[in-house]
Amino acid sequence: MDFARPEPPATAQAAREPRNIACLVTYQVVARVGWIFKTETVIMPAVLDACIDSGLLRGLLPVLNRAGNSLFPLLIASAVARQSTVRWLLALATTGLAACFLLLAVIWPPLVGNHPHLLAVCFLLIYGLFSMINGCNQLLVATLQGRLITAGHRGRVLLLSVTIGSVLAIAAAVIALGPWLNQPDGFHLIFIATGSFFLLAAAVPAFFDEPALQPAARGRSQIVSGGTTLWSLLKQDPAVVRLALVAAGFSAVLMLFPHYQAYARVQFGTGSGSLLSWVIAQNVATGLASLVVGPLADRRGNRIVLIGLIGCCTVTPLLVVSLAAAPIRVAAGWFWLAYLPLGLNPIALRIFSNYALELSPTVARQPHYVSLIGAALAVPFVCAPLIGWLIDRVGAPPIFLAGAVVIGLAAALAAGLPEPRRGLHRL
């Protein structure tokens, strides 16, 4: 059955939007507090290193992350597009996220001391499953936002959710995450906290005011036909091809981040106590950046924001390499600066999603556009284990510098993207 957005009076749509904005912000705030306990750039690599310290295994983290987050949604994009409502699917997916970390909390204590290799395998398997569910979750969030929130108000959602979420997440990190990181058996407490906050977030979708999409009239279907493939979408829309290439270049940011904390530990002797300051620095940067990015995206569009964010992301690998020239004590004390640009990563991924929503010519095609860009982010990750292996063999600085070049090229390519709000994008 094909579905299309009904044509409600503008007043009815406007009356629903404040409630849906409040629900979406609440959902993302609660999830963000849970997320700080499993920060991808700091906590997850440290968890794996607590099992086995290996650059090759650490290189698997971004592969599992992107394969689940980006490739798996390709398989469900058409099914999501056919759903008349998606909020209950979002609740189910978020519950699945909670279950993964609660399971990890159960198996961690008995295995961490006696069977570290088995624990590393279990952790990677659960992490991969979590990433698959999270890919579905993010696609459902983007689809719900595309259906319920107008393009000019999505920056407001980003501003409110990231700003409030960062403040609360930092408070949670100071109160609980810091002490737990200093405990020899603290990781399972971190897993429990993550799972608990995801369970709270899973209750929020029940409060969305989501009107069901109605079957489309003959000749007015907004859904992609059953024979449409991602390849055909790429042939139809040159703008999405360029956006996919930009996303592929940006993936260098995501492939490098697991190695920064290990580099600081080996080169500068930083300990677990430094992890908290890095997490806080990253979240402060995310919150402050949202104050600018959200309003700017609403006023000027997502294109100009995307260019700036990608360009700023080149700073982290360059700064990490530069710190190597400083005395060890100075480099260790100032390494938190490298995590400020990393705070832009989650915002950049949201802007990629919002820009893809605007490129889509219809509401029903939005899941396809979002999942396609997610796939473009994931494809280069086949190189991630090789990057980890090269860092073990030739050292990190050359790899970090090469990554900065790739990210810079992605920013330059993004400058050629069209601005959908000015009518410059046509199928």
NORZI-V276902 format. One record per residue. N is the residue number from 0. PHI is phi in whole degrees, 0 to 359 (999 if undefined). NEAR is the number of other ideal C-beta (glycine too) atoms within 12 Angstrom. D_CENTER is the distance of its C-alpha to the mean C-alpha in Angstrom with 2 decimals. Layout:
n: (N:N)
phi: (PHI:PHI)
near: (NEAR:NEAR)
d_center: (D_CENTER:D_CENTER)
This chain:
n: (0:1:2:3:4:5:6:7:8:9:10:11:12:13:14:15:16:17:18:19:20:21:22:23:24:25:26:27:28:29:30:31:32:33:34:35:36:37:38:39:40:41:42:43:44:45:46:47:48:49:50:51:52:53:54:55:56:57:58:59:60:61:62:63:64:65:66:67:68:69:70:71:72:73:74:75:76:77:78:79:80:81:82:83:84:85:86:87:88:89:90:91:92:93:94:95:96:97:98:99:100:101:102:103:104:105:106:107:108:109:110:111:112:113:114:115:116:117:118:119:120:121:122:123:124:125:126:127:128:129:130:131:132:133:134:135:136:137:138:139:140:141:142:143:144:145:146:147:148:149:150:151:152:153:154:155:156:157:158:159:160:161:162:163:164:165:166:167:168:169:170:171:172:173:174:175:176:177:178:179:180:181:182:183:184:185:186:187:188:189:190:191:192:193:194:195:196:197:198:199:200:201:202:203:204:205:206:207:208:209:210:211:212:213:214:215:216:217:218:219:220:221:222:223:224:225:226:227:228:229:230:231:232:233:234:235:236:237:238:239:240:241:242:243:244:245:246:247:248:249:250:251:252:253:254:255:256:257:258:259:260:261:262:263:264:265:266:267:268:269:270:271:272:273:274:275:276:277:278:279:280:281:282:283:284:285:286:287:288:289:290:291:292:293:294:295:296:297:298:299:300:301:302:303:304:305:306:307:308:309:310:311:312:313:314:315:316:317:318:319:320:321:322:323:324:325:326:327:328:329:330:331:332:333:334:335:336:337:338:339:340:341:342:343:344:345:346:347:348:349:350:351:352:353:354:355:356:357:358:359:360:361:362:363:364:365:366:367:368:369:370:371:372:373:374:375:376:377:378:379:380:381:382:383:384:385:386:387:388:389:390:391:392:393:394:395:396:397:398:399:400:401:402:403:404:405:406:407:408:409:410:411:412:413:414:415:416:417:418:419:420:421:422:423:424:425:426)
phi: (999:272:235:223:291:296:254:282:301:302:294:292:295:295:292:281:297:303:295:291:297:299:293:295:297:300:302:288:294:297:296:293:298:296:292:296:286:231:312:296:281:234:288:297:298:294:298:295:296:292:271:218:271:214:297:296:294:299:292:286:302:295:296:297:300:285:300:286:292:244:277:299:302:300:286:248:301:294:295:296:298:276:284:287:222:231:294:287:295:297:299:294:296:294:298:297:299:298:298:299:283:292:295:297:296:286:274:296:303:286:257:298:269:261:225:297:291:296:296:298:295:298:299:295:294:294:298:296:296:303:295:297:295:294:299:299:299:293:296:292:298:296:296:297:295:297:279:252:243:291:303:285:245:288:295:295:299:299:302:292:292:286:295:295:298:294:299:292:293:296:300:296:294:294:288:242:297:303:300:293:295:273:269:296:246:279:296:292:292:298:294:297:297:300:298:293:291:294:297:297:297:296:278:291:304:298:261:294:260:251:290:289:290:260:304:285:290:302:82:235:297:263:270:293:295:301:276:286:241:299:297:292:296:296:289:282:230:299:297:287:295:296:297:296:293:299:298:297:292:295:300:300:302:283:285:275:298:294:268:293:294:292:298:295:294:283:278:244:72:289:248:296:296:285:301:296:296:291:298:295:301:296:286:298:298:298:296:294:296:295:297:265:294:301:298:294:296:291:276:252:100:281:299:295:294:298:301:296:296:296:300:294:290:290:292:302:297:293:292:299:295:296:297:296:278:272:303:304:295:294:299:295:290:253:294:300:299:295:272:294:297:295:295:279:303:296:292:300:296:294:291:305:295:295:293:297:300:286:292:297:286:220:299:290:275:302:301:292:295:296:291:295:294:299:295:296:295:274:306:296:288:298:273:299:298:297:297:299:295:296:297:295:268:251:97:281:307:299:289:297:295:298:298:298:296:297:296:299:295:297:296:295:293:296:297:268:288:280:254:303:288:261:75:270:249:224:281)
near: (16:27:32:26:29:21:16:18:10:11:9:13:22:17:14:25:30:20:20:33:31:25:34:43:36:28:41:43:34:33:42:41:35:41:44:47:43:44:41:40:44:45:39:42:39:39:43:41:30:34:32:23:21:26:32:26:35:46:35:35:47:43:34:36:41:44:36:40:42:42:33:31:43:34:22:30:41:30:22:42:41:29:29:27:25:39:33:23:30:43:32:21:38:40:27:31:45:35:25:35:41:27:24:38:32:19:26:33:20:16:24:28:14:13:18:23:17:19:30:29:20:26:42:33:21:36:41:28:26:41:38:32:33:40:41:40:41:43:46:44:47:46:47:44:43:41:42:40:41:27:29:22:30:42:38:32:44:45:34:32:42:43:32:30:37:37:26:29:40:33:21:33:37:21:18:28:41:28:18:33:34:19:17:15:19:29:37:30:26:43:39:28:34:45:34:28:37:38:25:26:38:32:25:32:34:19:22:35:26:33:25:20:33:22:19:25:13:8:8:17:25:30:33:34:20:14:9:24:17:31:17:18:37:23:13:25:31:20:32:39:26:29:46:39:30:41:43:36:36:46:43:39:47:48:44:49:44:43:45:48:45:35:37:37:28:24:27:28:18:31:19:30:21:30:41:36:32:43:42:32:32:41:45:31:37:44:36:23:36:40:24:27:41:34:23:26:42:28:19:22:32:40:34:28:39:45:33:28:43:44:29:32:44:34:31:40:37:27:31:41:28:21:32:28:15:19:14:18:13:15:27:27:18:27:36:36:29:40:38:30:36:42:41:42:41:40:45:45:38:40:45:49:44:44:45:50:42:45:42:39:24:29:41:36:40:43:47:46:49:49:44:46:54:46:38:35:43:36:27:33:38:19:26:36:27:22:38:33:20:25:34:23:14:17:18:34:26:18:33:37:25:25:40:32:19:32:41:28:23:40:33:20:26:37:20:21:39:28:25:28:25:14:10:16:27:13:18)
d_center: (31.28:29.80:28.32:28.25:27.42:30.69:32.21:32.58:34.39:32.35:33.50:32.16:28.69:28.81:30.05:27.09:24.34:24.78:24.52:21.41:19.76:20.86:19.55:16.07:15.97:17.46:15.05:11.96:14.15:15.28:11.99:10.87:14.22:13.71:10.41:12.43:14.76:12.42:10.63:9.27:11.21:14.32:15.05:14.07:15.99:18.74:19.05:19.65:22.00:23.88:24.74:25.36:24.86:24.18:22.30:22.42:20.87:18.23:17.48:16.85:13.74:11.48:13.64:13.14:9.38:9.29:12.51:11.46:8.11:9.85:13.56:14.41:13.48:16.14:18.67:18.17:17.53:21.30:21.84:19.32:21.03:24.34:23.61:25.52:23.27:19.82:19.58:21.26:18.99:16.04:18.20:18.97:15.47:14.55:17.87:16.97:14.02:16.72:19.24:17.45:17.46:20.91:22.17:20.97:22.81:25.91:26.17:25.25:28.60:31.03:29.38:28.14:31.68:33.50:31.25:28.44:28.10:27.90:25.32:23.17:23.47:22.74:19.67:18.27:19.29:17.76:14.46:14.63:15.60:12.86:10.27:12.52:12.75:9.10:9.05:12.05:10.78:8.06:10.95:13.35:11.74:11.72:15.20:16.48:15.54:17.19:20.22:20.75:19.64:21.37:19.73:21.50:20.13:16.35:16.26:18.21:15.70:13.02:15.85:17.08:14.06:12.58:16.16:17.51:14.58:14.76:18.51:18.60:16.02:18.10:21.20:20.08:19.31:22.74:24.58:23.28:20.76:23.17:26.19:24.49:23.33:26.99:28.26:28.96:27.87:25.08:22.10:23.16:23.28:19.67:18.84:21.09:19.52:15.98:17.56:19.73:17.21:15.33:18.86:19.51:16.50:17.84:21.03:19.75:19.52:23.28:23.91:22.40:25.20:24.16:27.12:27.48:27.40:30.94:32.36:32.74:36.27:37.82:36.79:33.94:31.21:27.76:26.18:25.76:28.81:28.80:29.75:26.89:24.69:21.68:24.35:26.38:23.56:23.15:26.94:27.16:24.62:24.74:22.09:19.40:20.75:20.27:16.73:16.03:17.78:15.86:12.51:14.40:15.55:12.31:11.27:13.90:11.81:9.48:12.77:14.67:12.85:14.25:17.66:18.01:18.96:21.30:22.85:23.61:25.09:27.32:28.33:28.62:29.20:26.48:26.33:24.18:25.24:23.22:19.88:20.14:20.90:17.93:15.53:17.50:17.56:13.82:13.55:16.70:15.43:12.38:15.00:17.60:15.62:14.74:18.55:19.04:16.11:16.43:20.20:20.23:17.95:20.32:23.39:22.81:20.09:16.58:18.15:19.60:16.54:14.46:17.39:17.61:14.07:14.21:17.71:16.93:14.50:17.70:19.09:17.51:19.16:22.30:22.58:22.21:24.97:27.06:27.03:28.71:31.78:32.14:34.08:32.20:32.53:31.34:28.33:27.35:27.88:25.83:22.94:20.75:20.87:18.64:15.74:16.22:14.71:11.72:11.14:10.47:7.31:5.00:8.00:8.34:5.44:7.14:10.33:10.01:9.81:12.60:14.60:14.60:15.87:18.62:19.60:20.28:24.02:23.97:22.05:22.50:21.00:17.67:16.04:17.50:16.21:12.56:12.89:14.89:12.43:9.90:13.02:13.77:10.65:11.83:15.56:16.04:14.69:18.18:19.21:17.08:19.93:22.38:20.67:20.93:24.52:25.40:24.24:26.57:29.34:29.39:27.39:24.11:25.32:26.09:22.75:20.93:23.26:22.70:18.92:19.67:21.94:19.47:16.91:19.96:21.06:17.80:18.38:21.97:21.20:18.98:22.15:23.77:21.45:23.37:22.98:23.11:24.56:27.51:28.41:27.73:25.77:28.00:27.92)
